[in-house]
Amino acid sequence: MESLGELLKRWPLGAGMQAEAERHLDALLEEPAVREFRARHPELTRRDLRLNLNRIYQYVKEQRHCAACPGLDRCPNDIEGYYTVLECEVQSDKAQLYDRKVPCSLLKARQAEQQLRSRVRSFYIDESALGGSFSPTEMVTLEPERSAAVNHLFKYIKTTRENGLQKRGLYLVGPFGTGKTYLMCYMLHELAKSGLSGVIVYVPEFVEDVKSMLDEPARLRETIELMKQTDLLVFDDIGAENLSPWVRDHVMGTILNYRMNRKPTFYTSNHDLDALERHFSFTNKDGEEAHKGQRLMDRIRPFVDRLWIGGGNKRGLT
């Protein structure tokens, strides 16, 4: 349906133009959307409708576009993702017709998803993992071996929604490729719907990047502060990093020291908690430092529930 301006260019001048306008109005008044609108507003006269011919034409045109929607990215309306609605008010016994633009359901869904994404930051994690399609049913049925842990995660999400941010986090441990990162991304996505912010960090790459930030103290402070303050913090694949004493004591230690008893921290790992303590107790530079490994674990172990994520390796499978 072309624009009214293009249509007017073909109309005759003078009395013929008036007759053409009346014929065009008659056609518009037969449109189902206009008939339904008039039924709700019997106070509108034909003269009122004629004076608002452009508004009615735009309303009908965009109603047709939306009925045959080609998708948000190919939206043919004047403003992508918006359509025209008509409203009528009676002022001083005279009907006034107004139009306004409102967002369609597709645009509102995209905006809602963008808001969710804005609440979750990732460091060295594939963004598609955060924005993917999550299936709670599949999480339980695909691997019965992990159903107890998944149900625990569901209960944690429900409790947080109902009672607010918890102080305890979760420690997901299990073999390679069993879906630990996937479950954490699902949790962040679900709790972002409740307005909570989240950060997920792939620890091995983060540790290497932190070492390069020594020459960028402002960036390092900003990164540490973000991880301290976010509502939900996930350390993904902890224990797989090549740890230095400085990163362990002054970066990881600083973040966890702030968060304990304040905000929950979550972990995925191939190491159980005892093995993680041994990992933290040894660095290539200083060798064995059991007390420093224990000090860091004192900021992890008491503040998490351990969940075993079993099953087969799903990486590379379609």
N, C-alpha and C positions, 0 to 999 in steps of 0.2 A: 504494500500500500504506500503510494508516493506521498510526499509532503503536501500540505495544503497550499503552500506557496507555488509549487510546480503545477498544481491543479488549477490555481487561479490564473496562471499565465494563459491557459487555453480557453478560459471562459470568455464569452462575448461581452461587449461593453454595454452600458446603459441598462434599459429594461431587460434585455436578454440576460445580463449578468444576475439581476435579481431573481429571474425565473430559474436560472441554473442553480443559484444558491438554495432556493426553495426545494428543487428536486434533490439536490445533494443532502439537504437536511432531512427530507423524507426518507432517503435511503439510510441515513445514520440512525434515525429513530426506530428503524426496523431491526437494528442490531440487537441481539439478545442482551448484551451487557447494558446498553442504553435503556432498553425496555425495563430491565430489572431496576436500574437506577431511578427511572421515572416512577415506577411503582412505589418506591420508597419515599419519593418526594413529589406527591401530586400537586404541591404548591407551585411547581415550575410551569410556567406558561410556554406556549410555542415561541412567543416573542423572547422570553428569557433564554430559551435554547438557541434561537437564531443569533442572538447577540453574543453567544458563547460558542459559536460554530467551530472556531479553531480549537478550543479546549476539548470539545466533544470529539472532533476528528482525531486529535492526538490520543485521546483516551481509547478510542476504538482501534486505532492503528497499533498501539502498544499492547492492547489486549490480544489482538491477533498474533503479534510477534511472540508473546509469552505462551500462547496456546500451542504454538509450533516451535518452542524454544530449541535453538540449535546448540545450546551450551553457553556458559558464561563468557568464554573467550571469543565467541562469535556473536555476541548479543547485538541485534540490529537496532535497539532502542537508542534514543538520542544520547542518553547517559548510560554507559555500560553497567548492567546490574540493577538498574532502577526502572520503574514503570510508573505511569501516571494514574492517580486515583482522583475521582471527583468528589467534592463535598458541597453541601448546600446549607446555607444559613438564612434565616429570615430576620431581617433588620428593618424596623419601622414598617412592618407589614409588606415588605418587599423581599422577594427571594433573591439571594446572591449566590452565584455559582463560583466555586474556587477549584483549582487543581493543585496538586502537589506530587512530588516525586517520592516514592518509597522504595527501599531495597527489596529485591526479590529473595526468595529462600536460598537460592544458590549463592548469591553474594553474601548473605548473612552467615551461611555455613563456611564460606571461605574466610570471612572476617573472624569468625569464632576460632577457626583453626590457626589463623595467623596470631591471634591473641594467645592461644595455647603455646605456640612455638616461641613467642616472645618471652614467655615465662620460664622456658627451659633453655639453658646454655649448654653447649657441649664443647669439650676440648679433645680433639683427635678421635672423635667418634663419628662414624658414618651418619650424616644427617638423615638418611633414609630410614635408619633404625628408629629415630624419634618420631618420624611422621608416617610410619607404616600403618598397615591395617592390623589391629590386634584382635585376636579371637580368644576370649576367656575360655570358651568351651574347648577349643582345640588345645589350649595350654594344659588342661587336665586330662583330656582323652588321648592325646597323641602319645604321651609317655606316662602310663599309670605309676611308674616308679617315682615320679616327682609330684604326684597329685597332692600328697600331704603338704609339701612345701608350698605349692601353688595356692592351696586353700588357705594356708597361713598368711600368704601375701594378700589374698583377697580380704581376709579379716582385718589385716593391718590397714589396708586402704579404707575399708568401711569405718574402722575406729577413728582414723584420722579425719575423715569427712564429718563424722558425728561429734567428735570431741576436740578437734583441733590438733595442732602439731604435737607429735609425741617426742619424748626425750630419747627414747631408745630407737635404734635403727635395726637393720638386718644384715647378716653376714651369709651370703650365698656361696656355698663351696661345692665343688664337684668337678668332674673331668672336663676336658676341652669340649666345646661345642654343644653343651647340653641346654643352652638357652638362658644362661644367667644374665647376660647383658640385655637380652630381649625382655626378660621379666622386669628388670630395673627400668628400662625405657617405658614399658607399659605402666609401671607405677608412677613415673614422673608425668606421663601423659594424662593419666587419670586424675592425679592430684592437682595438676595444673588447672583442670576444670573447676576446682574448688578455690582457685586463686593463689595457690602456693607456687613459689618460684623454685627452680631446681637447677643443679649443675651436675653433669656427668663427665668424668675425667678418665681417659685411658692412661693409667699410671705410667707404664713404661715410657711412652713418648713425652708425657708431662715432665717426668724427672729429667729427661735429656734436655727439654726446652728450658726448664728452670735453671739448669747450669749455664745456659747461654744468656740468661737474664741478669747475670751478675754485673754486666755492663749497662743494664737498663733498670736501675733501682726503682724508678717510678712505675714501670710496667710490672715489676715483680710485686711491689706493694699493692698495686691495684688487683693483681691476680689473687694474691693471698687474701685480701680483704673480701673479694667476691666470694671465695670459697668459705670464709668464715661466716659471712652474713646470709648466704642463701638459705632458704628454708630446708631444702633437701639436697644433700651432697652425696654423690655416688663416686666411690673410687673403684673403677673397673679394672679387673685383672691385677689387683695388688699382689705383690710378691713376685711378679715377673720382671720387675725393674732392676736395673743395675744401680744399687743405692750407694750414695755417698754419705758420710757422716753429717755434712752440712745440710743436705736436703732432708735427711731423716730428722735431725734435731731442730733445725731452724725453719723448715718449711712445713713438713708433715706434723712435727710436734707442735708448732705454733697454731696451725689450723685446728688440730684435734683438741689441744688444750683449751681453746676458746669454745669449741662446740660442745664438749662433754657437759652434761646436765643443762644444756641450753637447747640444742637443736639436734635432730637425728642425722647420723652419718651411716651410709650403706656401703657394702663392699661386695665385690665378686672376686673369687680367687680359686685357683686350683690347689691351694694349700689350706689345710685345716689351721686352727688358731695356734696350736703348738708349733707347727712348722713355720708359720708366719713369724712367730716370736724368734725362732732360730735364724730366720732370714734377716730380721731387723738387727740381730745381735752380731752380725758379721759384715764388715765392709772391706773392700779391697785395700783401702788406705790404712785403716787402724786395726784390722783383724778382728779378733773376738772381743766384743764388749757386751757381755750378757746383761749388765745392769741397764744399759741404754736401750737394748731391745725390750727388756721388761718394762721400762719406763713408758715407751711408746704403746706397748700392749695394754698397759694400765689405762690408757685412754681409748682403747678399742674394746677389749674383752668384756668389761662390765656393762657396756652400753649397747650391746647387740644381742639379738636372738639368732642362733645359728640355724640355717636351713640347708639340708643336703639336697642338691639338684642332681639327680641321677639320670640315667638314660643313655642313649647312643649319641654319637657325634652327628649333629645336623648340618654342619658347615659344608657348603658346596652342594647340598641336596636341593632339588627344586620341588 
